[in-house]
């Protein structure tokens, strides 16, 4: 029996602790960000041929960067979590803090390496993806290391998602990913603002404004098909895209409404979890602006995300 298999068999609770530390259910939302670029690359294949393996490496890069960010989030929040969330892996002692520091550092380094490997052999792409990943590492550390509690926190978290979208578009040119990135950035900034005091009773006014930002971001996604068609007239967005966005608005809006009516941690956290999972739906809608209805298959990522979300917390 290998060391890895012994670890899984002998330490199932520790494995779960690591899954909680990296917010494993949310990793699929990071994949969905990269998936927008993958579907765009598929739609534009005749103009910008891309190696399929590039997106395998980009998915690995995005996974490492996201998980590393989550590890550092808990590492820097140790004192606060010790008071407000003592059940979490670090304050509960299930994972030593020093070990979390090593893990987070290795994950961010791995993200940089995988981003570089993604473009190997393609002129100009390798340096671009590595540069985006490097900016993403800086944004992650700035957010986790102290900016989270400031007014700039939601903007910086939105920037992280914006860069993750651009990472997915790096094989075909980031200009294609600017508007999708802005939409996702605004959406995530709204979620971050909504979730700032999720561990205690939240302010109703703050929740209302944050919900408005989230819903405006969803509405702004309606402009993406027109922008794409303007750049490439022969591309046809999915006719289901507007209906999906309306459904998405209700998907995140209803629990947000309940949280505003009763801003206790359980209601707010449920709304945050729903909005995070809703990223997959938003990304699928954006992907369908490039590749048509086939882009909506990106929503299949909701299946493992929701399944894991029942067993591992995601906020």
N, C-alpha and C positions, 0 to 999 in steps of 0.2 A: 504494500500500500504506500502510495507516495505521500510526501509531507502535506501537499495540498488536500488530498482526500482525507487524511487523518484529521486535518484542521476542520474540514466540513463536518465529518462524522462526530468528532469528539467535542466540538465547540459550537453547536448550533446557535446558542444564545449570543455568542461573540460575533458570529457571522451576521446575525440580525442587528447587532449593535452597529456594525460597520455599515450595513445597509441603511440604517436610520441616520447615521452620521452623514452619509453622502446624499441623503434624500433620494434613494434609488428610484421611486416612482416618477420623480420629476425629470430623470435623465431622458425619458422619451420625449419630453417637450424640447430639450436641446437637440435631439435627433430631428424633430419636426422642423426646427429652424434650418438646419442643414438640408433637410428634405426639400424645402422651397427652392433652394439653389439647384438641387439635383434635378427636379422636374423642369426647371427653367433650362438647364443644360440639355436635357433630353429634347425639349421643344426646339431648341436652337442648335441641335446637333449638326445640321448641315453647314452652319456658319462657323461654329466653334466646337470642333470635335474634342471630346474629353475622354480620357481613359476612365473606365468604370472603377478601376482600383483607387482612383483619386478620392472618390467619395467614401470608400471604406476607411481610408486613412483620415479623412476629415471627420467622419463619425467618431473614430477613436479619439481624435484631437478634441472634439467638442465634449465628448464624454469625460475625458480627463480634466479639461478646464472647468466644466460644470461641477464635477465631484470635488475637485480641489478647492473651488470656491466655497462649496458647502462645508468642507472640513475647516477651512480658515474662518468661516462664519461662526462656527461653534467654538473654535479655538479662541478667538478674540472676545466672544460673548460669554466666556466661562463664568466670570463673576456674576453677571446678570442671570445666567441660566441656573447658577447654583442657588439663587434666591427664588426665581420664578418658575424654573423648569428643572427641578433636581432629578427628574427621571431620565433626562437625556444622557447619551453615552458618556460624555466627558464628566459632568458633575456627579454622576452616579458611580464613577470609577470603573465602569465596564471597559473603557478604553483610556489608557493613560494619556495625559495631555501632551507629553513629550512625543509619544508615538503618533499622535494626531498631527503634530507639527511636521514630523518626518513624512508621514503619508501625504499631507497636503502639498508639501514641497515637491515630492516625487510626482504627484499627479499633475501639477502645473508644468513641471519640466517635461513630463511625458506629452502633455498637450502641445508644447512648443516643438518637440521632436516629431510627433506625428504630423503636425501641420507642415513641417518642412519636407517630410517624406512624401506627403500627398502630391506635391508638384514636381517630384523628381523626374527629370527628363523632359519637362515642358517649359519652354523658354518663358521666363518672366513670372511664372506662376508660383514657383517654390518660394521665392523671396516675398511675394505678395501675401501668401497665406501665412508665412512665418511672421511677417510684420503685423498682420491683423491679430494673430494669436498673441504676440508680444504686447500689443496695446491692450488686449483683453486681460492678460495677466496683470498689467498695471492697474486697470480699472477695477478688477476683482480685489486686489490688495488694498487699493484706496478705499473702496466701499467697506470691506470687512474690517480694515484696520482703524477706522475712525470716522469716516464720512457718513456712515450709515445713519447716525443719530442727528445729522444736520439737515438743513433744508435741501441740500444737494443730494441726499441719499437716494430718493426716488429717481432723480435724473441720472445719477451714476449707474444705478441698476438697469435703467432703461438703456443706457449706453452699452452695458455689457451684452444685452440681448441684440442691440443694433449690430455690434461687432460680430456676434455669433451668426447673425443672418449674413453679414458680409463674408464671413468665413465660408459659408456655403456657396456663395456666388463667386468666390475667388478664381475658380477655374475658367469662368467665362467673362470675367470683368465685373468689378464691384458696382459699376454705374447701373447695371440692371437691378441691383439689390438695394439701392438707396431708398426708394419709396416703400417697398415692403419692410425694410429695416426701420424706417421712421414709424410706420404703423405699429409694428411689434414693440418698438421702444416706448411709444406713448402708452400702449396697453400695459406693459410691464411696470412702467413708472406709476400708473394708476393703481395697480395691484400692490406695489410696494408701499405707496402712500396709505392705502386702505389697511394694510397689515401692520403698520408701525406700532400700534399698541394692542396687538391681538392677545397678549397675555393678561390684559386687564380690561376693565370697562372702557370702551372707546368713545370718542367724541362724535356725536351724530353729525355735526356740521362737516367735520373732516371726512367722515364716511360718505356723505352726500357728494362732496366735491370730487373725491377719489372715484366714486362710481361714475360720475359724469365724465371724467377723463377716460375711464375704461370704455364707456359706451361711445364716446366721440371717436376713440381709436378704431372701434369696430366699424362705425359709419364711414370713417375715412378710407377703410379698405375698399369701399365701392369705387374709389377713384383709380385703383391700381389697374383694372382691365383697360380703362381708357388710355392710361399712360403707356401700357404695354402695346396696345394697338397702334398708338401714335409712333412708337419706335419700330414696331414690326407689324404692319397691317395684316399680314397673312395669319397671324396667331389668333386663335378663337378661344375666348374664355368660356368656362362652363356656364350654361344658362341657369344652373342651379345656384350659382355663387350668391346672388342677392338674397335668395330664400334661406341659404345656409347662414348668412350673416344675421338675418332677422332672428332665426332660431337660436343662434349663438347669443344674441342680445338677451333673449329670455333665459337662456341657459345660465348666464352669469348674473343677470339682473334680478331674478327672483330671490336667490339666496342673499344677494346684496341688500335687497329691500327688507328682508327679514332681519338682517343684521342691523340695519339702520333703525328699524322699529324697536329692536331689543339688542343693543350693542354690547352684549356680554361675550366673553372669550369664545364660548362654544359656537355661537352664531357667526361671529366674525371669522373664526378659523374655518368654519364650514364654507363660508363665502369665498375666502381666500383659496382654499383647496379647489373649489369649483372653477374659479377664475384661472388658476394655474393649469388645470387640466384643459381648460378652454383654449389655451395657447395652441394645442394640437389642432383644434377646429379652425382657429384663425389662420394658422400656417397652411392648413389644407385649402382653405379658401384662396389664399394668396398664391399657392402653387397652381390652383386651377385657373388663375388669371393668365398663366403662361401656357399650360399644357392641356387645358380643357378639363372635361369631367374626370379623366384619369387621375388628375392631381388630387381629387378628393379621396383617393385610396390612402392618402397620408393619414386619414383619420383612423386607420386600423391600429395606429400606435396607441390609441386610447384603450384598447383591450388590455395589453399588459400593464399600462399605466394605472388604470382603474383597479385591475386585479391586485396589483402590488399595493396600491393605495389603501386597500382594506386591511392590510396587514402591517404596513409601515407608514408612519406619519410623513407628511410631505410639506408641512409648514414649519 
